[in-house]
Amino acid sequence: MRFLLKQGILLHVSQVDSHYLTFVNFWRGLIIRLLASLRNYNFGTYIMILMT
């Protein structure tokens, strides 16, 4: 019984870990995408300024 309880707790913790990692990866990807788009935007405006 104690073994089953321990296994259940470990399973629950690993599930929470995977959910947390998914959440962190999602936000990290979002922030990286945002920074990349900002950098591209700045680069684009820089080129526009050079062109004019």
N, C-alpha and C positions, 0 to 999 in steps of 0.2 A: 504494500500500500504506500509506504513511504517512498519507495523507488518510483512508483507511478506518479506520485505527487511531484517528486523532484524532476522527473522527465517533463511533466506538464509545465512546470515553472520554466525550465530551460527552453522548451518549445515556445512558450509565450514570450520570453525575453528575446529569443532569436527573431521572432516575428516582429516585435517592437523595434529591434535593431534594424531589420530590413526596411520597415516602414520609415524609420528615421533617416536611414541612408538614402532612400528614394526621395524623401522630402528635401534633404540637404543637396542631393545631386540636382534636383529640379531647380532649386533656388540658385545654386551655383551656375547652372547652365543659363538661367534667365539673366543673371547679373552679367555673365560673360557676354551673352548676346547683346545685352543693352550697351555694355562698354564698347563692343565691336561696332555696333551701329552708330554710336556717338562718334567714335573715331573715324568711321567712314564718312559720316556727315561732316565732321570738321575738315577732313581731307577734301571732300567735295567742295565745300565752301572755299577752302584755300585755293583749289584749282580754279574755281570761278573767279576769285579775286585776281589770280595771276592772269587769267585769260582777258579780263577787262582792262 
